[in-house]
Structures are given as structure tokens and as C-alpha cells.
């Protein structure tokens, strides 16, 4: 994985054509937006600067996780934190970043930006990444299991990306090993990905202070403060729990739909998204044709899985729109 640098960010969601009518390309909670979080955003005070120390918000996040407030590090977004922790790793003298086989492109982009060689494994101190459930497959991350083993001591920094932890639909989370950073970005679970706000829980106060010192002033605006404040409320968490039951039903229906269309579903997804391999054909052209019909899927080429697409779980009406649009492509898809 020490190959060419990642030069362009690839994401799902809106594009030059605007917001897709049926957007399977992101992993946001399709039951959202969460009404409690939306109300908090509408009531946010945009007239004034936030407290630059985020005193009250940090205390609420610390209490939610049961940790000392000194371990909380606020971030403008998960992507911003990925770049900041990579900068910290480089400043600390690390020279490698151990990345998942398939994972979020910003891990690699940040490693390249800060001169960290991208590898799958190394015996040298490194910045290690894990994500569970992992994107794009939605599976458990083997790295997290390895970290938990007594014979696998930490060399460098370990960061667990918890972006999809709130959207786990099946199974139990792997036990959190000692000494691991946790990165949380609740906007996906709340169905409000347009609000860019995140936070991390550091292994200890000293490391938190070092990474906090690399942040600009006010990484969070009023909307980010409102979102994270709403995230820790009991009624917000109750809404999230209820939404997972709905997503399980929708996911089961969407899996049946994909199988009925002849798409091979890659196994093991624990989350509100999964990856499929459509039948052989001109997939890029098919994705463009679907997008012209208001339907967007996430091409997995940037994840190292060409010929595959990732689908976030959507409501039945969107699933039926996908089926009709795919059938409308007809034999043209297979002409490649």
C-alpha cells in the first residue's frame, strides 16, 4: 500500500447534479433527520461565537462516555480529525500508517499529506486505523481483534473510527482495547450529515492536549455545538434505538431486492449499508444512467473494489425506484 498518492477525494452524496432523489451512496440514517437534533439546530445561537474552550459541551460529552473531560477533543469533522491526528503522528516521529484493506479514503489522503508510508502491517511504530462496522463492507474489523490480544502491544497510535457504531444493526461491538483513540461523528446516526461536527476520546489527557493544540480556534460553530449537545440527550438516543428497528426491516427487504436483481451481496454486513457486485456489464455507464434517473449508488473502485457498489439502506419507496430504474436499463447494461 505504498503506491501512488491519493489525489482526489471520492464521496457519496450530492454532486454536480445536486441532491439525488434516491441517495443510496451515503450511509446516513434514512430514518432521519432526528427531530430532537433538528430542533436543537433550529434553536442554535448563530449570533455569537461559541465558547472557545467548549466547556459545557466537553463536560456533557465526557459524562456521556464516562471519561475525564480532559480526554475530550473536539473536531470540525471526522475528516478534519483524521488529518489532524495524522499531523500529530508525523510530528511525533512516526513514519507509517497502517490502513484497512478497504476503508475511508481520507485515511490514505492524510497519510500521504503528512509523509506517512501507507502499509497493511509493520513492526515499526505507526499510526494504526480501524473502523467497525467498516466501510464499505459493513463488517467487523479484524484489526480491532488483533489490538485486543495481549500479544499485540501498541506501537505508535491506534484510532478506532466509530462513524458507523451508532448504526450497527447486528452483533455486538468488539471490546475496546486499552490505549485506543475513539473518533465519533454522530451526524450519520442522526441523519444530518450536512452538519460537520465530531469529537474524539483520547487514551489520556496528555495525548488529548497535544492533538487539541493543533486545532484552529473554534473548530465547531453553533450548529456543531448544537448537534453534539443533542447527541448525548436521552430522548435522542431513544429515537436512535427506535430507528434501528426500522432500518433492520428495510435492510432485509433491500437485501432481497438486490438478490432478486441478480446482484451478489458480499456477506457479513452488520450496519445500515452493504456492498454488492452487479452482473458483468458496463457498470460506470449504468451508474451514470441511474444517476440521470435520480438514483445514486456508491462506486467502490476508490475502496479497492472495482465492479462493486455500496448501498446505504433506504425506505421501501426508494428501493422500488431502484428496481424500476435498473430494469429500465435493460440489455444495454450487458452490451459492454
C-alpha positions as CSV (number, residue, x, y, z in Angstrom):
1,X,0.0,0.0,0.0
2,X,2.9,2.3,-0.5
3,X,1.8,3.2,-4.0
4,X,0.7,6.4,-5.6
5,X,-0.7,9.2,-3.5
6,X,-4.5,9.7,-3.3
7,X,-5.1,12.9,-5.2
8,X,-8.9,13.3,-5.3
9,X,-11.4,12.8,-2.6
10,X,-14.3,10.5,-3.6
11,X,-17.5,10.7,-1.6
12,X,-21.2,9.8,-1.8
13,X,-24.0,12.3,-1.6
14,X,-24.8,15.4,-3.6
15,X,-22.7,16.1,-6.7
16,X,-22.8,18.5,-9.7
17,X,-26.3,17.3,-10.4
18,X,-27.5,18.3,-6.9
19,X,-29.1,16.1,-4.3
20,X,-30.1,12.7,-5.6
21,X,-33.8,11.9,-5.3
22,X,-32.9,8.4,-4.0
23,X,-29.4,8.6,-2.5
24,X,-28.0,5.1,-1.7
25,X,-24.5,6.5,-1.9
26,X,-24.2,7.6,1.7
27,X,-24.6,5.8,5.0
28,X,-26.7,8.3,6.8
29,X,-29.6,7.1,8.9
30,X,-32.5,7.1,6.4
31,X,-35.0,7.5,9.3
32,X,-33.6,11.0,9.9
33,X,-33.3,13.7,10.5
34,X,-33.6,13.1,14.2
35,X,-36.3,15.5,15.4
36,X,-34.6,16.3,18.7
37,X,-31.3,17.2,16.9
38,X,-33.1,19.1,14.2
39,X,-34.9,21.2,16.9
40,X,-31.6,21.9,18.6
41,X,-30.1,23.1,15.3
42,X,-33.1,25.4,14.7
43,X,-32.7,26.9,18.2
44,X,-28.9,27.4,18.0
45,X,-27.5,30.8,18.6
46,X,-25.8,31.9,15.4
47,X,-25.3,35.5,16.5
48,X,-22.4,34.8,18.9
49,X,-19.1,32.9,18.9
50,X,-19.2,29.6,20.8
51,X,-17.2,29.3,24.0
52,X,-13.7,28.8,22.5
53,X,-13.0,26.2,25.2
54,X,-16.4,24.4,24.6
55,X,-16.5,24.0,28.4
56,X,-20.2,22.9,28.8
57,X,-20.2,20.7,25.6
58,X,-17.0,18.9,26.6
59,X,-18.3,18.2,30.0
60,X,-21.5,16.7,28.5
61,X,-19.6,14.5,26.1
62,X,-17.3,13.3,28.9
63,X,-20.2,12.4,31.1
64,X,-21.9,10.6,28.2
65,X,-18.8,8.4,27.7
66,X,-17.9,8.2,31.4
67,X,-14.4,9.7,30.9
68,X,-12.5,12.6,32.3
69,X,-13.3,15.8,30.5
70,X,-9.6,16.3,29.7
71,X,-9.7,13.4,27.3
72,X,-12.3,15.0,25.0
73,X,-11.0,16.5,21.8
74,X,-13.5,18.4,19.6
75,X,-13.1,18.4,15.8
76,X,-14.6,20.3,12.9
77,X,-15.5,16.9,11.3
78,X,-14.2,13.3,11.3
79,X,-12.2,14.1,8.2
80,X,-10.6,17.1,9.9
81,X,-9.6,15.0,12.8
82,X,-8.2,12.3,10.5
83,X,-5.8,14.9,9.0
84,X,-5.0,16.4,12.5
85,X,-4.1,13.1,14.1
86,X,-2.0,12.2,11.1
87,X,-0.2,15.5,11.5
88,X,0.3,14.7,15.2
89,X,1.7,11.2,14.3
90,X,4.2,12.8,11.8
91,X,5.3,15.4,14.4
92,X,5.8,12.6,16.9
93,X,8.2,10.9,14.6
94,X,6.0,8.1,13.2
95,X,6.7,7.2,9.5
96,X,4.0,4.7,8.7
97,X,0.2,4.5,8.6
98,X,-1.4,1.0,8.8
99,X,-4.7,1.2,6.9
100,X,-7.5,-1.3,6.4
101,X,-7.6,-3.2,3.1
102,X,-10.8,-1.3,2.2
103,X,-11.6,1.9,4.0
104,X,-12.3,5.6,4.0
105,X,-10.1,7.4,1.5
106,X,-9.1,10.2,3.9
107,X,-7.0,7.8,6.0
108,X,-4.8,7.4,2.9
109,X,-5.1,11.1,1.9
110,X,-4.0,12.3,5.3
111,X,-1.1,9.8,5.4
112,X,0.1,11.0,2.0
113,X,-0.2,14.6,3.1
114,X,2.0,14.1,6.1
115,X,4.5,11.8,4.6
116,X,3.4,8.6,6.3
117,X,4.0,5.5,4.2
118,X,0.8,3.5,3.7
119,X,1.2,-0.1,4.7
120,X,-1.0,-3.1,5.7
121,X,1.3,-4.1,8.5
122,X,4.6,-3.1,10.1
123,X,6.7,-4.0,13.1
124,X,7.6,-0.3,13.5
125,X,5.7,2.3,15.4
126,X,2.9,3.6,13.3
127,X,-0.5,5.3,13.1
128,X,-3.0,2.4,13.0
129,X,-6.6,2.8,11.7
130,X,-9.6,0.6,12.3
131,X,-13.3,1.1,11.7
132,X,-16.2,-1.1,13.0
133,X,-18.5,-1.6,11.3
134,X,-16.2,-1.0,8.5
135,X,-17.0,0.8,5.2
136,X,-17.7,-0.3,2.5
137,X,-18.4,-3.9,3.6
138,X,-20.1,-3.2,7.0
139,X,-18.1,-6.0,8.6
140,X,-16.2,-6.3,11.8
141,X,-12.6,-5.1,11.7
142,X,-10.0,-7.7,12.3
143,X,-7.5,-5.1,13.4
144,X,-9.6,-4.3,16.4
145,X,-9.5,-8.0,17.5
146,X,-5.7,-8.0,17.0
147,X,-5.4,-4.9,19.1
148,X,-7.2,-6.6,21.9
149,X,-4.8,-9.5,22.1
150,X,-2.3,-9.4,24.9
151,X,0.5,-10.4,22.5
152,X,-0.2,-7.4,20.2
153,X,1.1,-4.3,22.1
154,X,0.6,-0.9,20.7
155,X,3.4,0.6,18.8
156,X,2.5,4.2,17.9
157,X,-1.1,5.4,17.8
158,X,-4.3,3.4,17.4
159,X,-7.5,5.1,16.3
160,X,-10.9,3.5,16.1
161,X,-13.3,5.3,13.7
162,X,-16.7,5.0,15.3
163,X,-18.6,6.7,12.4
164,X,-20.9,3.7,12.0
165,X,-21.0,2.4,15.5
166,X,-24.4,4.1,16.2
167,X,-25.8,2.4,13.1
168,X,-24.8,-1.2,14.0
169,X,-27.9,-3.4,13.2
170,X,-26.5,-6.8,14.2
171,X,-24.0,-8.3,16.5
172,X,-22.1,-6.9,19.4
173,X,-19.2,-4.5,19.2
174,X,-15.7,-5.8,19.7
175,X,-14.4,-5.0,23.1
176,X,-12.4,-1.7,23.2
177,X,-8.7,-2.4,23.8
178,X,-6.7,-0.1,26.1
179,X,-4.9,2.9,24.7
180,X,-7.1,3.4,21.7
181,X,-8.4,6.8,20.4
182,X,-12.1,6.8,19.6
183,X,-13.4,9.1,16.9
184,X,-17.1,9.9,16.9
185,X,-19.1,11.6,14.2
186,X,-22.8,11.4,15.2
187,X,-24.2,13.2,12.1
188,X,-24.6,9.9,10.2
189,X,-26.6,8.3,13.0
190,X,-28.8,11.4,13.3
191,X,-29.4,11.7,9.6
192,X,-27.8,15.2,9.5
193,X,-24.6,14.7,7.5
194,X,-24.7,18.4,6.4
195,X,-23.6,19.4,9.9
196,X,-19.9,18.8,10.1
197,X,-19.0,18.1,13.8
198,X,-17.1,15.4,15.5
199,X,-15.1,14.6,18.6
200,X,-12.5,12.1,19.9
201,X,-11.9,10.4,23.2
202,X,-8.1,10.2,23.8
203,X,-6.5,7.5,25.8
204,X,-5.2,10.1,28.3
205,X,-5.2,13.8,29.0
206,X,-1.7,14.4,27.8
207,X,-2.3,13.0,24.3
208,X,-5.6,14.9,24.1
209,X,-3.8,18.1,24.9
210,X,-1.2,17.5,22.2
211,X,-3.8,17.0,19.5
212,X,-6.1,19.7,20.8
213,X,-3.2,22.2,20.4
214,X,-3.1,21.5,16.7
215,X,-6.6,22.7,16.2
216,X,-7.6,26.2,14.9
217,X,-9.7,28.4,17.1
218,X,-13.4,27.5,17.2
219,X,-13.3,24.2,15.2
220,X,-17.1,23.9,15.9
221,X,-19.6,26.6,15.0
222,X,-23.0,27.0,16.6
223,X,-24.6,24.2,14.5
224,X,-21.9,21.7,15.5
225,X,-22.2,22.6,19.2
226,X,-26.0,22.1,18.9
227,X,-25.7,18.8,17.1
228,X,-23.2,17.3,19.6
229,X,-25.2,18.6,22.5
230,X,-28.3,17.0,21.2
231,X,-26.5,13.7,20.6
232,X,-26.0,13.0,24.3
233,X,-29.6,13.6,25.2
234,X,-31.6,10.6,26.4
235,X,-34.5,11.3,24.0
236,X,-32.1,11.5,21.1
237,X,-30.6,8.1,22.0
238,X,-34.1,6.7,22.4
239,X,-35.0,7.9,18.9
240,X,-31.8,6.3,17.5
241,X,-32.6,3.0,19.1
242,X,-36.1,3.0,17.6
243,X,-34.8,3.9,14.2
244,X,-32.5,0.8,14.2
245,X,-35.5,-1.5,14.3
246,X,-36.9,0.2,11.2
247,X,-33.6,0.0,9.4
248,X,-33.4,-3.7,10.1
249,X,-36.7,-4.3,8.4
250,X,-35.7,-2.0,5.4
251,X,-32.3,-3.7,5.2
252,X,-33.9,-7.2,5.0
253,X,-36.1,-6.0,2.2
254,X,-33.3,-4.3,0.3
255,X,-31.1,-7.4,0.5
256,X,-34.0,-9.4,-1.0
257,X,-34.4,-6.8,-3.7
258,X,-30.7,-7.0,-4.6
259,X,-30.7,-10.7,-4.8
260,X,-33.8,-10.6,-7.0
261,X,-32.0,-8.3,-9.4
262,X,-29.1,-10.8,-9.7
263,X,-26.7,-8.8,-7.6
264,X,-24.2,-10.7,-5.5
265,X,-24.3,-9.4,-1.9
266,X,-21.0,-9.5,-0.1
267,X,-21.6,-11.2,3.3
268,X,-21.0,-10.0,6.8
269,X,-22.6,-6.5,6.9
270,X,-23.5,-5.5,10.5
271,X,-24.6,-2.0,9.6
272,X,-27.1,0.0,7.6
273,X,-25.2,-0.5,4.4
274,X,-23.7,-3.3,2.4
275,X,-21.7,-4.0,-0.8
276,X,-22.9,-5.8,-3.9
277,X,-21.5,-7.0,-7.2
278,X,-23.9,-6.5,-10.1
279,X,-23.7,-8.9,-13.0
280,X,-20.9,-8.2,-15.6
281,X,-21.5,-5.2,-17.7
282,X,-20.6,-1.6,-18.2
283,X,-21.1,-0.6,-14.5
284,X,-19.8,3.0,-14.8
285,X,-22.2,3.7,-17.6
286,X,-25.0,2.1,-15.6
287,X,-24.2,4.2,-12.6
288,X,-24.4,7.3,-14.8
289,X,-27.7,6.2,-16.3
290,X,-29.1,5.6,-12.8
291,X,-27.9,9.0,-11.6
292,X,-29.7,10.6,-14.5
293,X,-32.8,9.0,-13.2
294,X,-32.3,10.4,-9.7
295,X,-30.7,7.3,-8.2
296,X,-27.1,7.3,-6.9
297,X,-25.0,4.3,-5.8
298,X,-21.5,4.4,-4.4
299,X,-18.9,3.1,-6.8
300,X,-16.4,1.1,-4.7
301,X,-13.5,1.5,-7.0
302,X,-11.9,4.0,-4.6
303,X,-12.2,1.4,-1.9
304,X,-10.2,-1.0,-3.9
305,X,-13.3,-3.0,-5.1
306,X,-13.9,-2.2,-8.7
307,X,-17.0,-3.7,-10.1
308,X,-18.8,-3.3,-6.8
309,X,-21.2,-0.7,-5.4
310,X,-22.1,0.1,-1.8
311,X,-25.7,0.8,-0.9
312,X,-27.0,2.6,2.2
313,X,-30.3,1.2,3.4
314,X,-33.2,3.4,2.2
315,X,-37.0,3.3,2.6
316,X,-39.1,0.9,0.5
317,X,-40.2,3.6,-1.9
318,X,-36.6,4.3,-2.8
319,X,-35.9,0.5,-3.1
320,X,-38.7,0.2,-5.6
321,X,-37.4,3.2,-7.6
322,X,-34.0,1.4,-7.8
323,X,-35.6,-1.8,-9.1
324,X,-37.6,0.0,-11.7
325,X,-34.7,2.1,-12.9
326,X,-32.4,-1.0,-13.1
327,X,-35.0,-2.9,-15.1
328,X,-35.2,0.1,-17.4
329,X,-31.6,-0.2,-18.3
330,X,-32.4,-3.5,-20.0
331,X,-30.0,-5.2,-22.2
332,X,-27.9,-2.1,-22.7
333,X,-26.1,-2.7,-19.4
334,X,-24.8,-6.0,-20.7
335,X,-23.5,-4.7,-24.0
336,X,-20.0,-3.9,-22.7
